[in-house]
Amino acid sequence: MELPARKSHAMILRMIEDLVFDVGMNHGEDTAHYLARDFHVVAIEANPVLVAENRERFHDAIEAGQLVIEPVGIHDHDGTATFWISDTNDDFSSFDESMGSRGKSCHSVEVECTTFSHLLERHGVPYYLKIDIERADRNCIESLPVSDLPAYVSIEAHEFDYLLILWKLGYRQFKVVDQMRHNSTLPLFSNENWLSRSLKTACWYADRVKNKYRKVKHSPGASGPFGEETAGPWLPVEEVAYNWSHFYRGHSHRGNLQKRSWYDFHAKL
């Protein structure tokens, strides 16, 4: 599914309206969601075992031209690099050995790598860019062309710098999304007083039980909804930075983020 060569800005916008990049495909939970919504998908995955698994799982979509799987890692250069695969949780696998070994046991493989710029040149700029590649995420957002940006971006909230890079690119509306709450129908409480903190904790446990024991739309660990599907209002970067900074620094009596969860930044152009 390689898109036609770029000819004009208007044509680019028309071509990318149904294109999603799933950078960090893992077991394909997010790709399945995008395909179900009739998007064309370019999925990037460095782990060769998961590439084989997903090629079998999504055989029909690949044959129909709706899905392309790129079996590469995203790096700052083309060629090969050492990739550390966790033996206990493949979500942890990374080019950073300290990330890959979080499950206490990991092994290394050499994988083919490419720059994110080359994937954009090959497939075009997507409508939505999802990034979850364990500390290599920066290689993606730093490669985005200012003149042709995705309408929506999500990226695992590892570093405050990610917000600043997205803001510098031109994004002005943001969310920090709780990855535990994709299937939640419970309200979001703040951390600013003891009662709301208590209610927040109760809701967190209720959501965890729901994710574990009930059939849910979005698998725990998946990036989940995007764009206007995400919960809550779009906010200025300062408000998102306030919430995330207090969470990251362990100040659990401020903001509205649950200290037990993990988060993605979402940005809207």
Order of alpha helices (4+ residues) and beta strands (2+ residues): alpha-beta-alpha-beta-alpha-alpha-beta-beta-beta-alpha-beta-alpha-beta-alpha-beta-alpha-beta-alpha-alpha-beta
